[in-house]
Amino acid sequence: MSKILSSRSEPIQGRARLQRDKILKETCSLLKTVGLSELTTILVAKKLNISVGTLYHYFPNKHAILFALSDLWLENIMQAMDNISSEDIEKMQLKPFVSLTVESLLEAYKANTFLLPIVPVMATTPELKSIYDTYLNTVHGLFMGVFERLTIAVSDDAALHLPVIIHQICHTILFNLSGDTASDTRSIADLKYLLLTLLERERLIF
């Protein structure tokens, strides 16, 4: 990790961790309300009622905060993928596998709603390109490994394409959940149907 994107120190005391978490959450909140171009460390410090010097004790600049947020998002999504991978996938039929995948990712998205504004920023900010590439490559690689363990034969072309398209579909739908129970329930059902259709189609094509 570049020094310019590293936090000043890794807080050890609980109080320091709490302050660091407040900075991260407030930054995400501001990303949602004012956008990346208007986001500054001065604004973050003002919203938290702390001095800029105090904020710099944790992060040297705005992009260091954004990098930490991106890293946190990656960590949580990796945990969801690990939860999927840890199951006995080899013995699963496609339908329960799809349910496992969607429910695991759904839990991660719901538990980390405050982090969602960082995801589009990761994709469009040059300073975050390295962690965004790591995010995509890791998720796609984990999906590829999972598909290899399924009772489904995947063609060489699909082995590269399928993880990408499934991740894109999952992220698009889960990212845009409205918070309306009825609407979200329908969206989740549709997502499961789409994934099941894609996997069953690949089985037939092969």
CNS distance restraints for C-alpha pairs under 8 A (distance, minus, plus):
assign (resid   1 and name CA) (resid   5 and name CA) 6.81 0.50 0.50
assign (resid   1 and name CA) (resid   6 and name CA) 6.71 0.50 0.50
assign (resid   2 and name CA) (resid   6 and name CA) 6.43 0.50 0.50
assign (resid   4 and name CA) (resid  60 and name CA) 7.00 0.50 0.50
assign (resid   4 and name CA) (resid  61 and name CA) 7.63 0.50 0.50
assign (resid   4 and name CA) (resid  64 and name CA) 6.62 0.50 0.50
assign (resid   5 and name CA) (resid  60 and name CA) 7.65 0.50 0.50
assign (resid   5 and name CA) (resid  61 and name CA) 7.71 0.50 0.50
assign (resid   5 and name CA) (resid  63 and name CA) 6.19 0.50 0.50
assign (resid   5 and name CA) (resid  64 and name CA) 3.98 0.50 0.50
assign (resid   5 and name CA) (resid  65 and name CA) 7.62 0.50 0.50
assign (resid   5 and name CA) (resid  67 and name CA) 6.26 0.50 0.50
assign (resid   5 and name CA) (resid  68 and name CA) 7.99 0.50 0.50
assign (resid   6 and name CA) (resid  59 and name CA) 7.10 0.50 0.50
assign (resid   6 and name CA) (resid  60 and name CA) 7.65 0.50 0.50
assign (resid   6 and name CA) (resid  64 and name CA) 5.73 0.50 0.50
assign (resid   6 and name CA) (resid  67 and name CA) 7.89 0.50 0.50
assign (resid   6 and name CA) (resid  68 and name CA) 7.84 0.50 0.50
assign (resid   7 and name CA) (resid  58 and name CA) 5.48 0.50 0.50
assign (resid   7 and name CA) (resid  59 and name CA) 4.50 0.50 0.50
assign (resid   7 and name CA) (resid  60 and name CA) 6.55 0.50 0.50
assign (resid   7 and name CA) (resid  64 and name CA) 6.29 0.50 0.50
assign (resid   7 and name CA) (resid  65 and name CA) 7.59 0.50 0.50
assign (resid   7 and name CA) (resid  68 and name CA) 7.74 0.50 0.50
assign (resid   8 and name CA) (resid  56 and name CA) 7.36 0.50 0.50
assign (resid   8 and name CA) (resid  57 and name CA) 5.90 0.50 0.50
assign (resid   8 and name CA) (resid  58 and name CA) 5.03 0.50 0.50
assign (resid   8 and name CA) (resid  59 and name CA) 5.44 0.50 0.50
assign (resid   8 and name CA) (resid  60 and name CA) 6.39 0.50 0.50
assign (resid   9 and name CA) (resid  57 and name CA) 7.65 0.50 0.50
assign (resid   9 and name CA) (resid  58 and name CA) 6.31 0.50 0.50
assign (resid  10 and name CA) (resid  58 and name CA) 7.97 0.50 0.50
assign (resid  11 and name CA) (resid  16 and name CA) 5.40 0.50 0.50
assign (resid  11 and name CA) (resid  17 and name CA) 5.52 0.50 0.50
assign (resid  11 and name CA) (resid  20 and name CA) 7.72 0.50 0.50
assign (resid  11 and name CA) (resid  58 and name CA) 7.95 0.50 0.50
assign (resid  12 and name CA) (resid  16 and name CA) 6.75 0.50 0.50
assign (resid  12 and name CA) (resid  17 and name CA) 6.78 0.50 0.50
assign (resid  13 and name CA) (resid  17 and name CA) 6.35 0.50 0.50
assign (resid  14 and name CA) (resid  18 and name CA) 6.16 0.50 0.50
assign (resid  15 and name CA) (resid  19 and name CA) 6.37 0.50 0.50
assign (resid  16 and name CA) (resid  20 and name CA) 6.22 0.50 0.50
assign (resid  17 and name CA) (resid  21 and name CA) 6.11 0.50 0.50
assign (resid  18 and name CA) (resid  22 and name CA) 6.21 0.50 0.50
assign (resid  19 and name CA) (resid  23 and name CA) 6.35 0.50 0.50
assign (resid  20 and name CA) (resid  24 and name CA) 6.37 0.50 0.50
assign (resid  20 and name CA) (resid  58 and name CA) 6.66 0.50 0.50
assign (resid  21 and name CA) (resid  25 and name CA) 6.12 0.50 0.50
assign (resid  22 and name CA) (resid  26 and name CA) 5.96 0.50 0.50
assign (resid  22 and name CA) (resid  48 and name CA) 7.72 0.50 0.50
assign (resid  23 and name CA) (resid  27 and name CA) 6.07 0.50 0.50
assign (resid  23 and name CA) (resid  44 and name CA) 7.11 0.50 0.50
assign (resid  23 and name CA) (resid  45 and name CA) 7.97 0.50 0.50
assign (resid  23 and name CA) (resid  48 and name CA) 7.48 0.50 0.50
assign (resid  23 and name CA) (resid  55 and name CA) 7.64 0.50 0.50
assign (resid  23 and name CA) (resid  65 and name CA) 7.96 0.50 0.50
assign (resid  24 and name CA) (resid  28 and name CA) 6.37 0.50 0.50
assign (resid  24 and name CA) (resid  65 and name CA) 6.62 0.50 0.50
assign (resid  24 and name CA) (resid  68 and name CA) 7.78 0.50 0.50
assign (resid  24 and name CA) (resid  69 and name CA) 6.49 0.50 0.50
assign (resid  25 and name CA) (resid  29 and name CA) 6.20 0.50 0.50
assign (resid  25 and name CA) (resid 114 and name CA) 6.74 0.50 0.50
assign (resid  25 and name CA) (resid 115 and name CA) 7.65 0.50 0.50
assign (resid  26 and name CA) (resid  30 and name CA) 6.15 0.50 0.50
assign (resid  26 and name CA) (resid  44 and name CA) 6.59 0.50 0.50
assign (resid  26 and name CA) (resid  47 and name CA) 7.52 0.50 0.50
assign (resid  26 and name CA) (resid  48 and name CA) 7.46 0.50 0.50
assign (resid  27 and name CA) (resid  31 and name CA) 6.15 0.50 0.50
assign (resid  27 and name CA) (resid  39 and name CA) 7.88 0.50 0.50
assign (resid  27 and name CA) (resid  44 and name CA) 6.19 0.50 0.50
assign (resid  27 and name CA) (resid  65 and name CA) 7.64 0.50 0.50
assign (resid  27 and name CA) (resid  66 and name CA) 8.00 0.50 0.50
assign (resid  28 and name CA) (resid  32 and name CA) 6.45 0.50 0.50
assign (resid  28 and name CA) (resid 114 and name CA) 6.48 0.50 0.50
assign (resid  28 and name CA) (resid 115 and name CA) 6.24 0.50 0.50
assign (resid  28 and name CA) (resid 116 and name CA) 7.91 0.50 0.50
assign (resid  28 and name CA) (resid 117 and name CA) 5.99 0.50 0.50
assign (resid  28 and name CA) (resid 118 and name CA) 6.62 0.50 0.50
assign (resid  29 and name CA) (resid  33 and name CA) 6.45 0.50 0.50
assign (resid  29 and name CA) (resid 114 and name CA) 7.14 0.50 0.50
assign (resid  29 and name CA) (resid 117 and name CA) 7.77 0.50 0.50
assign (resid  30 and name CA) (resid  34 and name CA) 5.51 0.50 0.50
assign (resid  30 and name CA) (resid  35 and name CA) 6.66 0.50 0.50
assign (resid  30 and name CA) (resid  39 and name CA) 6.78 0.50 0.50
assign (resid  30 and name CA) (resid  44 and name CA) 7.67 0.50 0.50
assign (resid  31 and name CA) (resid  35 and name CA) 4.43 0.50 0.50
assign (resid  31 and name CA) (resid  36 and name CA) 5.63 0.50 0.50
assign (resid  31 and name CA) (resid  39 and name CA) 6.76 0.50 0.50
assign (resid  31 and name CA) (resid 117 and name CA) 6.18 0.50 0.50
assign (resid  31 and name CA) (resid 118 and name CA) 7.49 0.50 0.50
assign (resid  32 and name CA) (resid 117 and name CA) 5.84 0.50 0.50
assign (resid  34 and name CA) (resid  38 and name CA) 5.83 0.50 0.50
assign (resid  34 and name CA) (resid  39 and name CA) 6.66 0.50 0.50
assign (resid  35 and name CA) (resid  39 and name CA) 6.29 0.50 0.50
assign (resid  36 and name CA) (resid 121 and name CA) 7.47 0.50 0.50
assign (resid  39 and name CA) (resid  43 and name CA) 6.68 0.50 0.50
assign (resid  39 and name CA) (resid  44 and name CA) 7.59 0.50 0.50
assign (resid  39 and name CA) (resid  62 and name CA) 7.89 0.50 0.50
assign (resid  40 and name CA) (resid  44 and name CA) 6.40 0.50 0.50
assign (resid  40 and name CA) (resid  62 and name CA) 6.32 0.50 0.50
assign (resid  41 and name CA) (resid  45 and name CA) 6.07 0.50 0.50
assign (resid  41 and name CA) (resid  52 and name CA) 6.83 0.50 0.50
assign (resid  41 and name CA) (resid  55 and name CA) 7.56 0.50 0.50
assign (resid  41 and name CA) (resid  61 and name CA) 6.72 0.50 0.50
assign (resid  41 and name CA) (resid  62 and name CA) 5.69 0.50 0.50
assign (resid  42 and name CA) (resid  46 and name CA) 6.08 0.50 0.50
assign (resid  42 and name CA) (resid  52 and name CA) 5.98 0.50 0.50
assign (resid  43 and name CA) (resid  47 and name CA) 6.17 0.50 0.50
assign (resid  44 and name CA) (resid  48 and name CA) 6.33 0.50 0.50
assign (resid  45 and name CA) (resid  49 and name CA) 5.93 0.50 0.50
assign (resid  45 and name CA) (resid  50 and name CA) 5.11 0.50 0.50
assign (resid  45 and name CA) (resid  51 and name CA) 5.83 0.50 0.50
assign (resid  45 and name CA) (resid  52 and name CA) 5.56 0.50 0.50
assign (resid  45 and name CA) (resid  55 and name CA) 6.41 0.50 0.50
assign (resid  46 and name CA) (resid  50 and name CA) 6.27 0.50 0.50
assign (resid  46 and name CA) (resid  51 and name CA) 7.33 0.50 0.50
assign (resid  50 and name CA) (resid  54 and name CA) 6.43 0.50 0.50
assign (resid  50 and name CA) (resid  55 and name CA) 7.20 0.50 0.50
assign (resid  51 and name CA) (resid  55 and name CA) 6.55 0.50 0.50
assign (resid  52 and name CA) (resid  56 and name CA) 6.14 0.50 0.50
assign (resid  53 and name CA) (resid  57 and name CA) 6.41 0.50 0.50
assign (resid  54 and name CA) (resid  58 and name CA) 7.31 0.50 0.50
assign (resid  55 and name CA) (resid  59 and name CA) 6.24 0.50 0.50
assign (resid  55 and name CA) (resid  60 and name CA) 7.91 0.50 0.50
assign (resid  56 and name CA) (resid  60 and name CA) 4.87 0.50 0.50
assign (resid  56 and name CA) (resid  61 and name CA) 6.96 0.50 0.50
assign (resid  59 and name CA) (resid  64 and name CA) 5.80 0.50 0.50
assign (resid  59 and name CA) (resid  65 and name CA) 6.13 0.50 0.50
assign (resid  60 and name CA) (resid  64 and name CA) 6.46 0.50 0.50
assign (resid  61 and name CA) (resid  65 and name CA) 6.90 0.50 0.50
assign (resid  62 and name CA) (resid  66 and name CA) 6.46 0.50 0.50
assign (resid  63 and name CA) (resid  67 and name CA) 5.97 0.50 0.50
assign (resid  63 and name CA) (resid 127 and name CA) 7.02 0.50 0.50
assign (resid  63 and name CA) (resid 128 and name CA) 7.95 0.50 0.50
assign (resid  64 and name CA) (resid  68 and name CA) 6.23 0.50 0.50
assign (resid  65 and name CA) (resid  69 and name CA) 6.28 0.50 0.50
assign (resid  66 and name CA) (resid  70 and name CA) 6.14 0.50 0.50
assign (resid  66 and name CA) (resid 118 and name CA) 7.21 0.50 0.50
assign (resid  66 and name CA) (resid 128 and name CA) 7.79 0.50 0.50
assign (resid  67 and name CA) (resid  71 and name CA) 6.09 0.50 0.50
assign (resid  67 and name CA) (resid 128 and name CA) 6.33 0.50 0.50
assign (resid  67 and name CA) (resid 131 and name CA) 7.65 0.50 0.50
assign (resid  68 and name CA) (resid  72 and name CA) 6.18 0.50 0.50
assign (resid  69 and name CA) (resid  73 and name CA) 6.26 0.50 0.50
assign (resid  69 and name CA) (resid 115 and name CA) 7.06 0.50 0.50
assign (resid  69 and name CA) (resid 118 and name CA) 6.72 0.50 0.50
assign (resid  70 and name CA) (resid  74 and name CA) 6.20 0.50 0.50
assign (resid  70 and name CA) (resid 118 and name CA) 6.39 0.50 0.50
assign (resid  70 and name CA) (resid 119 and name CA) 7.24 0.50 0.50
assign (resid  70 and name CA) (resid 122 and name CA) 6.77 0.50 0.50
assign (resid  70 and name CA) (resid 128 and name CA) 7.88 0.50 0.50
assign (resid  70 and name CA) (resid 131 and name CA) 7.06 0.50 0.50
assign (resid  70 and name CA) (resid 132 and name CA) 7.70 0.50 0.50
assign (resid  71 and name CA) (resid  75 and name CA) 6.12 0.50 0.50
assign (resid  71 and name CA) (resid 131 and name CA) 7.13 0.50 0.50
assign (resid  72 and name CA) (resid  76 and name CA) 6.33 0.50 0.50
assign (resid  73 and name CA) (resid  77 and name CA) 6.25 0.50 0.50
assign (resid  73 and name CA) (resid 112 and name CA) 7.84 0.50 0.50
assign (resid  73 and name CA) (resid 115 and name CA) 6.57 0.50 0.50
assign (resid  73 and name CA) (resid 119 and name CA) 7.90 0.50 0.50
assign (resid  74 and name CA) (resid  78 and name CA) 6.00 0.50 0.50
assign (resid  74 and name CA) (resid 135 and name CA) 5.90 0.50 0.50
assign (resid  75 and name CA) (resid  79 and name CA) 6.31 0.50 0.50
assign (resid  76 and name CA) (resid  80 and name CA) 6.49 0.50 0.50
assign (resid  76 and name CA) (resid 108 and name CA) 6.52 0.50 0.50
assign (resid  76 and name CA) (resid 112 and name CA) 7.92 0.50 0.50
assign (resid  77 and name CA) (resid  81 and name CA) 6.26 0.50 0.50
assign (resid  77 and name CA) (resid 105 and name CA) 7.30 0.50 0.50
assign (resid  77 and name CA) (resid 108 and name CA) 6.47 0.50 0.50
assign (resid  78 and name CA) (resid  82 and name CA) 5.99 0.50 0.50
assign (resid  78 and name CA) (resid 139 and name CA) 7.33 0.50 0.50
assign (resid  79 and name CA) (resid  83 and name CA) 6.19 0.50 0.50
assign (resid  80 and name CA) (resid  84 and name CA) 6.50 0.50 0.50
assign (resid  80 and name CA) (resid 104 and name CA) 5.57 0.50 0.50
assign (resid  80 and name CA) (resid 105 and name CA) 5.80 0.50 0.50
assign (resid  80 and name CA) (resid 107 and name CA) 7.98 0.50 0.50
assign (resid  80 and name CA) (resid 108 and name CA) 6.24 0.50 0.50
assign (resid  81 and name CA) (resid  85 and name CA) 6.19 0.50 0.50
assign (resid  81 and name CA) (resid 104 and name CA) 7.60 0.50 0.50
assign (resid  81 and name CA) (resid 105 and name CA) 7.58 0.50 0.50
assign (resid  81 and name CA) (resid 139 and name CA) 7.51 0.50 0.50
assign (resid  81 and name CA) (resid 142 and name CA) 7.04 0.50 0.50
assign (resid  82 and name CA) (resid  86 and name CA) 5.97 0.50 0.50
assign (resid  83 and name CA) (resid  87 and name CA) 6.93 0.50 0.50
assign (resid  83 and name CA) (resid 104 and name CA) 7.09 0.50 0.50
assign (resid  84 and name CA) (resid 100 and name CA) 6.71 0.50 0.50
assign (resid  84 and name CA) (resid 101 and name CA) 6.20 0.50 0.50
assign (resid  84 and name CA) (resid 104 and name CA) 6.90 0.50 0.50
assign (resid  85 and name CA) (resid  89 and name CA) 7.27 0.50 0.50
assign (resid  85 and name CA) (resid 142 and name CA) 7.94 0.50 0.50
assign (resid  85 and name CA) (resid 146 and name CA) 6.43 0.50 0.50
assign (resid  88 and name CA) (resid  92 and name CA) 7.04 0.50 0.50
assign (resid  89 and name CA) (resid  97 and name CA) 7.08 0.50 0.50
assign (resid  89 and name CA) (resid 146 and name CA) 7.52 0.50 0.50
assign (resid  89 and name CA) (resid 149 and name CA) 6.41 0.50 0.50
assign (resid  89 and name CA) (resid 150 and name CA) 6.07 0.50 0.50
assign (resid  90 and name CA) (resid 149 and name CA) 5.33 0.50 0.50
assign (resid  90 and name CA) (resid 150 and name CA) 5.17 0.50 0.50
assign (resid  90 and name CA) (resid 151 and name CA) 6.33 0.50 0.50
assign (resid  91 and name CA) (resid 150 and name CA) 7.71 0.50 0.50
assign (resid  91 and name CA) (resid 151 and name CA) 7.58 0.50 0.50
assign (resid  92 and name CA) (resid  96 and name CA) 6.51 0.50 0.50
assign (resid  92 and name CA) (resid  97 and name CA) 6.13 0.50 0.50
assign (resid  92 and name CA) (resid 150 and name CA) 7.17 0.50 0.50
assign (resid  92 and name CA) (resid 151 and name CA) 7.52 0.50 0.50
assign (resid  93 and name CA) (resid  97 and name CA) 6.35 0.50 0.50
assign (resid  93 and name CA) (resid 150 and name CA) 7.99 0.50 0.50
assign (resid  93 and name CA) (resid 151 and name CA) 7.27 0.50 0.50
assign (resid  94 and name CA) (resid  98 and name CA) 6.09 0.50 0.50
assign (resid  94 and name CA) (resid 150 and name CA) 7.91 0.50 0.50
assign (resid  94 and name CA) (resid 196 and name CA) 6.71 0.50 0.50
assign (resid  94 and name CA) (resid 199 and name CA) 7.43 0.50 0.50
assign (resid  94 and name CA) (resid 200 and name CA) 7.72 0.50 0.50
assign (resid  95 and name CA) (resid  99 and name CA) 6.35 0.50 0.50
assign (resid  95 and name CA) (resid 196 and name CA) 6.46 0.50 0.50
assign (resid  96 and name CA) (resid 100 and name CA) 6.08 0.50 0.50
assign (resid  97 and name CA) (resid 101 and name CA) 6.15 0.50 0.50
assign (resid  98 and name CA) (resid 102 and name CA) 6.12 0.50 0.50
assign (resid  98 and name CA) (resid 192 and name CA) 6.12 0.50 0.50
assign (resid  98 and name CA) (resid 195 and name CA) 6.63 0.50 0.50
assign (resid  98 and name CA) (resid 196 and name CA) 6.36 0.50 0.50
assign (resid  99 and name CA) (resid 103 and name CA) 5.92 0.50 0.50
assign (resid  99 and name CA) (resid 192 and name CA) 6.60 0.50 0.50
assign (resid 100 and name CA) (resid 104 and name CA) 5.97 0.50 0.50
assign (resid 101 and name CA) (resid 105 and name CA) 6.24 0.50 0.50
assign (resid 102 and name CA) (resid 106 and name CA) 5.85 0.50 0.50
assign (resid 102 and name CA) (resid 170 and name CA) 7.50 0.50 0.50
assign (resid 102 and name CA) (resid 188 and name CA) 7.65 0.50 0.50
assign (resid 102 and name CA) (resid 191 and name CA) 7.70 0.50 0.50
assign (resid 102 and name CA) (resid 192 and name CA) 6.78 0.50 0.50
assign (resid 103 and name CA) (resid 107 and name CA) 6.10 0.50 0.50
assign (resid 104 and name CA) (resid 108 and name CA) 6.54 0.50 0.50
assign (resid 105 and name CA) (resid 109 and name CA) 6.23 0.50 0.50
assign (resid 106 and name CA) (resid 110 and name CA) 6.07 0.50 0.50
assign (resid 106 and name CA) (resid 174 and name CA) 6.56 0.50 0.50
assign (resid 107 and name CA) (resid 111 and name CA) 5.96 0.50 0.50
assign (resid 108 and name CA) (resid 112 and name CA) 6.12 0.50 0.50
assign (resid 109 and name CA) (resid 113 and name CA) 5.86 0.50 0.50
assign (resid 109 and name CA) (resid 116 and name CA) 7.80 0.50 0.50
assign (resid 109 and name CA) (resid 174 and name CA) 6.83 0.50 0.50
assign (resid 109 and name CA) (resid 175 and name CA) 7.33 0.50 0.50
assign (resid 112 and name CA) (resid 116 and name CA) 7.07 0.50 0.50
assign (resid 115 and name CA) (resid 119 and name CA) 7.54 0.50 0.50
assign (resid 116 and name CA) (resid 175 and name CA) 7.12 0.50 0.50
assign (resid 117 and name CA) (resid 121 and name CA) 7.05 0.50 0.50
assign (resid 118 and name CA) (resid 122 and name CA) 6.08 0.50 0.50
assign (resid 119 and name CA) (resid 123 and name CA) 6.71 0.50 0.50
assign (resid 120 and name CA) (resid 124 and name CA) 6.55 0.50 0.50
assign (resid 121 and name CA) (resid 125 and name CA) 5.86 0.50 0.50
assign (resid 122 and name CA) (resid 128 and name CA) 5.51 0.50 0.50
assign (resid 122 and name CA) (resid 129 and name CA) 6.81 0.50 0.50
assign (resid 122 and name CA) (resid 131 and name CA) 7.76 0.50 0.50
assign (resid 122 and name CA) (resid 132 and name CA) 5.66 0.50 0.50
assign (resid 123 and name CA) (resid 128 and name CA) 7.61 0.50 0.50
assign (resid 123 and name CA) (resid 129 and name CA) 7.03 0.50 0.50
assign (resid 123 and name CA) (resid 132 and name CA) 6.31 0.50 0.50
assign (resid 124 and name CA) (resid 129 and name CA) 7.89 0.50 0.50
assign (resid 125 and name CA) (resid 129 and name CA) 6.53 0.50 0.50
assign (resid 128 and name CA) (resid 132 and name CA) 6.09 0.50 0.50
assign (resid 129 and name CA) (resid 133 and name CA) 5.97 0.50 0.50
assign (resid 130 and name CA) (resid 134 and name CA) 6.24 0.50 0.50
assign (resid 131 and name CA) (resid 135 and name CA) 6.02 0.50 0.50
assign (resid 132 and name CA) (resid 136 and name CA) 6.29 0.50 0.50
assign (resid 133 and name CA) (resid 137 and name CA) 5.96 0.50 0.50
assign (resid 134 and name CA) (resid 138 and name CA) 5.80 0.50 0.50
assign (resid 135 and name CA) (resid 139 and name CA) 6.18 0.50 0.50
assign (resid 136 and name CA) (resid 140 and name CA) 5.98 0.50 0.50
assign (resid 137 and name CA) (resid 141 and name CA) 5.85 0.50 0.50
assign (resid 138 and name CA) (resid 142 and name CA) 6.09 0.50 0.50
assign (resid 139 and name CA) (resid 143 and name CA) 6.20 0.50 0.50
assign (resid 139 and name CA) (resid 167 and name CA) 7.65 0.50 0.50
assign (resid 140 and name CA) (resid 144 and name CA) 6.12 0.50 0.50
assign (resid 140 and name CA) (resid 163 and name CA) 5.12 0.50 0.50
assign (resid 140 and name CA) (resid 164 and name CA) 5.89 0.50 0.50
assign (resid 140 and name CA) (resid 167 and name CA) 7.22 0.50 0.50
assign (resid 141 and name CA) (resid 145 and name CA) 6.24 0.50 0.50
assign (resid 141 and name CA) (resid 163 and name CA) 7.56 0.50 0.50
assign (resid 142 and name CA) (resid 146 and name CA) 6.20 0.50 0.50
assign (resid 143 and name CA) (resid 147 and name CA) 6.18 0.50 0.50
assign (resid 143 and name CA) (resid 163 and name CA) 5.36 0.50 0.50
assign (resid 144 and name CA) (resid 148 and name CA) 6.33 0.50 0.50
assign (resid 144 and name CA) (resid 159 and name CA) 6.39 0.50 0.50
assign (resid 144 and name CA) (resid 160 and name CA) 7.54 0.50 0.50
assign (resid 144 and name CA) (resid 162 and name CA) 7.90 0.50 0.50
assign (resid 144 and name CA) (resid 163 and name CA) 5.80 0.50 0.50
assign (resid 145 and name CA) (resid 149 and name CA) 6.64 0.50 0.50
assign (resid 146 and name CA) (resid 150 and name CA) 6.53 0.50 0.50
assign (resid 147 and name CA) (resid 152 and name CA) 7.30 0.50 0.50
assign (resid 147 and name CA) (resid 154 and name CA) 7.67 0.50 0.50
assign (resid 148 and name CA) (resid 152 and name CA) 7.64 0.50 0.50
assign (resid 148 and name CA) (resid 153 and name CA) 7.67 0.50 0.50
assign (resid 148 and name CA) (resid 154 and name CA) 7.58 0.50 0.50
assign (resid 152 and name CA) (resid 199 and name CA) 7.93 0.50 0.50
assign (resid 152 and name CA) (resid 202 and name CA) 7.95 0.50 0.50
assign (resid 152 and name CA) (resid 203 and name CA) 5.74 0.50 0.50
assign (resid 153 and name CA) (resid 202 and name CA) 7.70 0.50 0.50
assign (resid 153 and name CA) (resid 203 and name CA) 6.07 0.50 0.50
assign (resid 153 and name CA) (resid 206 and name CA) 6.39 0.50 0.50
assign (resid 154 and name CA) (resid 158 and name CA) 6.01 0.50 0.50
assign (resid 154 and name CA) (resid 159 and name CA) 5.89 0.50 0.50
assign (resid 154 and name CA) (resid 202 and name CA) 6.53 0.50 0.50
assign (resid 154 and name CA) (resid 203 and name CA) 6.97 0.50 0.50
assign (resid 154 and name CA) (resid 206 and name CA) 6.44 0.50 0.50
assign (resid 155 and name CA) (resid 159 and name CA) 6.05 0.50 0.50
assign (resid 155 and name CA) (resid 202 and name CA) 7.90 0.50 0.50
assign (resid 155 and name CA) (resid 206 and name CA) 6.09 0.50 0.50
assign (resid 156 and name CA) (resid 160 and name CA) 6.98 0.50 0.50
assign (resid 157 and name CA) (resid 161 and name CA) 6.30 0.50 0.50
assign (resid 158 and name CA) (resid 162 and name CA) 5.07 0.50 0.50
assign (resid 158 and name CA) (resid 202 and name CA) 7.67 0.50 0.50
assign (resid 159 and name CA) (resid 163 and name CA) 7.08 0.50 0.50
assign (resid 160 and name CA) (resid 164 and name CA) 7.22 0.50 0.50
assign (resid 161 and name CA) (resid 165 and name CA) 6.32 0.50 0.50
assign (resid 162 and name CA) (resid 166 and name CA) 6.03 0.50 0.50
assign (resid 163 and name CA) (resid 167 and name CA) 6.03 0.50 0.50
assign (resid 164 and name CA) (resid 168 and name CA) 6.16 0.50 0.50
assign (resid 165 and name CA) (resid 169 and name CA) 6.14 0.50 0.50
assign (resid 166 and name CA) (resid 170 and name CA) 6.08 0.50 0.50
assign (resid 166 and name CA) (resid 195 and name CA) 6.79 0.50 0.50
assign (resid 167 and name CA) (resid 171 and name CA) 5.97 0.50 0.50
assign (resid 168 and name CA) (resid 172 and name CA) 6.00 0.50 0.50
assign (resid 169 and name CA) (resid 173 and name CA) 6.27 0.50 0.50
assign (resid 169 and name CA) (resid 191 and name CA) 7.59 0.50 0.50
assign (resid 170 and name CA) (resid 174 and name CA) 5.96 0.50 0.50
assign (resid 170 and name CA) (resid 191 and name CA) 6.96 0.50 0.50
assign (resid 171 and name CA) (resid 175 and name CA) 5.56 0.50 0.50
assign (resid 172 and name CA) (resid 176 and name CA) 6.28 0.50 0.50
assign (resid 173 and name CA) (resid 177 and name CA) 6.45 0.50 0.50
assign (resid 173 and name CA) (resid 187 and name CA) 6.98 0.50 0.50
assign (resid 173 and name CA) (resid 188 and name CA) 7.81 0.50 0.50
assign (resid 173 and name CA) (resid 191 and name CA) 7.12 0.50 0.50
assign (resid 174 and name CA) (resid 188 and name CA) 7.93 0.50 0.50
assign (resid 177 and name CA) (resid 184 and name CA) 5.79 0.50 0.50
assign (resid 177 and name CA) (resid 187 and name CA) 7.60 0.50 0.50
assign (resid 178 and name CA) (resid 183 and name CA) 7.24 0.50 0.50
assign (resid 178 and name CA) (resid 184 and name CA) 6.53 0.50 0.50
assign (resid 179 and name CA) (resid 183 and name CA) 7.88 0.50 0.50
assign (resid 179 and name CA) (resid 184 and name CA) 6.62 0.50 0.50
assign (resid 180 and name CA) (resid 184 and name CA) 5.86 0.50 0.50
assign (resid 181 and name CA) (resid 185 and name CA) 5.98 0.50 0.50
assign (resid 182 and name CA) (resid 186 and name CA) 6.38 0.50 0.50
assign (resid 183 and name CA) (resid 187 and name CA) 6.23 0.50 0.50
assign (resid 184 and name CA) (resid 188 and name CA) 6.11 0.50 0.50
assign (resid 185 and name CA) (resid 189 and name CA) 6.23 0.50 0.50
assign (resid 186 and name CA) (resid 190 and name CA) 6.11 0.50 0.50
assign (resid 187 and name CA) (resid 191 and name CA) 6.08 0.50 0.50
assign (resid 188 and name CA) (resid 192 and name CA) 6.26 0.50 0.50
assign (resid 189 and name CA) (resid 193 and name CA) 6.28 0.50 0.50
assign (resid 190 and name CA) (resid 194 and name CA) 6.16 0.50 0.50
assign (resid 191 and name CA) (resid 195 and name CA) 6.27 0.50 0.50
assign (resid 192 and name CA) (resid 196 and name CA) 6.06 0.50 0.50
assign (resid 193 and name CA) (resid 197 and name CA) 6.04 0.50 0.50
assign (resid 194 and name CA) (resid 198 and name CA) 6.23 0.50 0.50
assign (resid 195 and name CA) (resid 199 and name CA) 6.25 0.50 0.50
assign (resid 196 and name CA) (resid 200 and name CA) 6.01 0.50 0.50
assign (resid 197 and name CA) (resid 201 and name CA) 5.93 0.50 0.50
assign (resid 198 and name CA) (resid 202 and name CA) 6.26 0.50 0.50
assign (resid 199 and name CA) (resid 203 and name CA) 6.34 0.50 0.50
assign (resid 200 and name CA) (resid 204 and name CA) 6.41 0.50 0.50
assign (resid 201 and name CA) (resid 205 and name CA) 6.13 0.50 0.50
assign (resid 202 and name CA) (resid 206 and name CA) 6.06 0.50 0.50
